[in-house]
Amino acid sequence: MDCVNIHQLTKYYQSIAAVKHLCLKVKKGTIFGLLGPNGAGKSTTIKMLTTLLPPTSGTATILGYDIVKESNEVRKEIGYVPQLLSADGELTAYENLLFSGKLYNLEKEYREERIDEVLHFLGLTLSKDKLVGGFSGGMIRRLEIGQALLHEPKLLFLDEPTVGLDPGAKVALWKYILEWKEKEGTTVF
C-alpha cells in the first residue's frame, strides 16, 4: 500500500484553480519533495492532504484513509509543520510539547517520556524551560518538528520547513529529519 495516493485532486478558489487534477503516489518510508514555484499550489495540496482544506473534487488517501470521509483517522497518522512559525512564544518549549501531547491524547506517563525523547533528539533539553519567544528561528522550527513527531506519526508533512533559516540551521534541520526518518521509518512529504 502506498502512503499517499492522490487521484485528480483539485481545489478551486472561486473560479481560480489552485490545484488542478493532481495525481501522484508516495511510497511508505520515503522522502517525497513537492516542488514548484510560488503560487503553484504546494501549500494548498498539503492543506488538503492534512484535512485542513476540503478539495473541490478528486480523491486522496493517506495510509488507506480517505482525507474527506476519514479525516479523523488521517489526523491520527500524520504530523504537520506549517510554512509559518506556529509555536506559542509565550510558552516554554516543554509547555508547547505538553500542549501538543494533550491534543493527541497521549497518556501522561507516555507523553512525558516522549517529550523528553523529542527534546533530547532535537537538542532542546537545555532550553526546555525557556520561553519560545526568545528562541532563534532554527530552534523554533526544531520545536515545531518535535510537536509534529510527538505522537509518532507514520507520515510527516513539512511545508517549506527551512524558510527564513540561515544555511547552517537548514543543514542541521535536515540532519534531524533524516535521522528521525531512519530511526522511526517515517515517510516525509
N, C-alpha and C positions, 0 to 999 in steps of 0.2 A: 504494500500500500504506500502511496505517495504521502508525504507530509502535507503538502499543499497541492490542491487540484483546482484549477480555475478554468471555467468554460464560458466564453462570450461575456465576461463581466463588463458591465457598462455603468457609468454614472454620469447623468446629466445634471447641470445646474441651470434651470430654466431651459433655454434652447442650446446651451453650450455643453459639448461633450468633454468632460474632464478625463474620462477613461472610456474607450470605445472598443468593445468586442475583444477584450484581453483574454488570451488563452495561454496557460503555462502550467507546468508541473514542477514541483520541487521534491527531491528525494529526501528521505529521512537521513539525519546525520550529516547533511551537507551545509555549506555556506553558500547562500544564493544572493547575488547582488542585482538589485533592480536599478538600472542606470538610465539616465535621460536628463535632458536639460531642464532648467526651471520651467514650471508650468506643464510638464509632460504627464502629470497625473500620478507620480510616485507616492506622494503622501496620501492622496485620495485613495489609491489602491490599498495602502497599508491600513487606512482608517476603515475601509470596507472589510478587509480581512480580519481586523481585530474587533469587529462588530460595533464600531463607534459610528458608522455611517451606513445606512442601508443602500444597497445597489439599486439602480433603476431597473436593470434587467441582468440576465445571466446568472450563473451559479458558481459557488466556490465551496470547497470543503477543506477543513483543517483537521488532519488526523481522522478523517472519515466523518466529521461532524459538519453539517450544513451551517454556514455562517448566519443564515436568516432563521431557519427553523430550530436550530440547536445552539443558539448563541451562548446560553449559559454554560454548556459543555465546552464550547470553544474557549471561553474565557478562563476556564479551569486549566486548560492545557497550554496557554500561551503567556509569555511575558512581553511587555511593550514599553519601549523607551521612546517618547515622542521627540520631535525635532526641537522644540523649545524646552529650555530647562524647566523642570516642574517640581523639584524637591522644595519643601517648605523651608525657607530661610530662617524662620522664627523658631524652628525646632532643631534639636541636635540630630546628628547622624543616626544615633540609636533610636531616637523618637520617630524619625521618618521611617526607619525599617520596622519598628514596632507597629506603627500605623498600617503599613503595608501588610505585615503578618496578620494583623487582626482583620483586615479586609479580605484576606484569603482564608480566614477561619482556621488558621494554624493553631493547634493545641499549644498551650502555654509552654510546656517543657520543650517540645519540638521547636517552637518559634524561637525561644531563647537560644537554643543550640544552633539553629540556622542563622540567626542574627550574628552570633559570634563567629561562625564559619565564614559568612559573607564578608564581615568586616575584616577578618584576618586575610582572606583571599585577596581582597581589593586593596589591602594596605591602609585601611582606615581605622584600625583598632585604637591607635593613639589619639585619634580625632573623634571618637565615638560620642564624647560628651560635650563637644564644641558645637556652637550654633552654625548651621549650614550657611547662613548669610555671610559668614567670614571665610568660606571656602573658595578656592580657586575654581575656575570653570572645569578643569580636569577632575578635581576632587568631587564636584557636584555630579558630573557625568558618571563617574565610577559609582557613586552612591545610587544614582538612578538605575544603573545597570544592576546593582545589588538588590534594589527594590523589585526589579523585574524578575530576578532569578531566585528570590527568596523561597518561593513555593515550588521550586524545581520544575519549571515548565519544560515541556518537550520541544517547544518552538519559541524562539526569541525574535521579536520584531524590533529592529533598530531603524528609526527614521532619521537619517543623517546624523549619526551619533558623534561625529567629530567636528561639527560646525562650531566655529569660534575657538577651537583648541589650538594651541601652539604645536609645532611639529613634534616636539618631544612628548607632549601629552597624547597626541594622536597615536604615536608608536606604542606608548605604554598601554593605552586603552585597547588597542587591537591585540596586544600581547595577552591581556587579561581575558578578552573574549575568546581568543584561540585556545588558551589554556582551559577555560571553562568548557568549551565545546569538546575538547579531548577528554576531560575529566568526566563530564556528565553525558556526553553523546547528544547534546542539544543541537537541534537544527537552528541555523541563524539565517534570518531573512532581512 
